[in-house]
């Protein structure tokens, strides 16, 4: 199967370093360190890319948090961030912090930026 998303030369090297076979790195055992690690935008992106490439996330249906469209990958926020937090057993109220950290990567377009 062809990956939906791949690493390319325009992506930050910090993201490239996170491309792991399964997308899962050993997590820090300390709860605070674990939470801070999982809230990094790069870690979220690595998780997302891996899950899409492995076809683990549901896409393109009415309740999906991810849609593949002509312009790229459309993420429904805050749904995708809450899903990630829930799956990692973190408080879903942290979705704003995760969203900000992801936004700082500057690899996304917000609603209205598509044209």
C-alpha positions in Angstrom: 0.0 0.0 0.0 1.2 3.5 -0.8 1.5 5.7 2.2 -1.0 8.6 2.4 1.6 10.9 3.9 5.3 10.7 3.5 8.3 12.6 4.8 9.7 15.0 2.3 12.5 17.6 2.1 10.2 20.5 3.2 9.3 19.0 6.5 11.4 20.0 9.6 14.2 17.6 10.6 12.6 17.2 14.0 9.6 15.5 12.3 11.9 13.3 10.2 13.6 12.0 13.3 10.2 10.8 14.6 9.5 8.5 11.7 9.5 5.2 13.5 8.4 1.8 12.2 5.4 1.7 14.4 5.1 5.3 15.4 5.5 4.2 19.0 8.6 5.2 21.0 9.2 4.1 24.6 7.4 6.7 26.7 9.0 8.3 29.7 7.8 6.6 32.9 7.4 9.8 34.9 3.7 10.9 34.4 4.7 14.6 34.0 7.4 13.8 31.4 5.1 11.4 29.6 2.4 14.0 29.4 4.8 16.7 28.1 6.3 14.3 25.6 2.8 13.3 24.2 1.8 17.0 23.9 4.6 17.8 21.5 3.3 18.7 18.0 6.0 16.4 16.4 4.9 13.4 18.4 1.2 14.0 17.5 2.2 14.3 13.8 4.2 11.1 13.9 1.3 9.3 15.5 -1.1 10.7 12.9 1.1 9.8 9.9 1.8 6.3 11.2 -1.9 5.6 11.9 -3.0 6.9 8.5 -0.3 5.0 6.7 -1.2 1.8 8.6 -4.9 2.5 7.9 -5.7 2.4 11.6 -7.6 5.6 11.8 -11.1 5.9 10.3 -11.2 8.4 7.4 -13.8 9.9 5.1 -17.0 9.1 6.9 -19.4 11.3 8.9 -17.9 10.6 12.3 -14.3 10.4 11.2 -11.8 13.0 12.6 -9.7 12.8 9.4 -10.7 13.3 5.8 -8.5 12.8 2.8 -9.5 15.6 0.2 -7.9 16.9 -3.0 -6.2 19.7 -1.0 -4.6 17.2 1.5 -5.5 15.8 4.8 -8.3 17.6 6.6 -8.3 17.3 10.4 -11.4 18.0 12.4 -10.3 19.9 15.4 -10.7 19.5 18.3 -12.0 16.0 17.6 -8.7 14.6 16.3 -6.8 16.1 19.3 -9.3 14.7 21.8 -9.1 11.3 20.2 -5.3 11.3 20.5 -5.5 12.4 24.1 -8.1 9.8 24.9 -6.1 7.0 23.3 -3.1 8.0 25.3 -5.1 8.3 28.6 -4.6 12.0 29.0 -7.2 14.6 30.0 -9.1 15.6 26.9 -9.1 19.2 28.2 -5.5 19.4 27.1 -6.6 19.5 23.4 -5.9 23.3 23.2 -2.3 22.9 24.3 -1.8 20.0 21.8 -3.4 22.0 19.0 -1.1 25.0 19.7 1.9 22.8 19.7 0.8 21.2 16.4 0.2 24.7 15.0 3.7 25.8 15.9 5.0 23.3 13.4 3.6 25.6 10.6 2.8 22.7 8.3 -1.0 23.1 8.3 -3.6 25.4 6.8 -6.5 26.7 8.8 -10.0 26.9 7.5 -10.1 29.7 4.9 -6.4 29.3 3.9 -7.0 26.6 1.3 -7.0 28.9 -1.8 
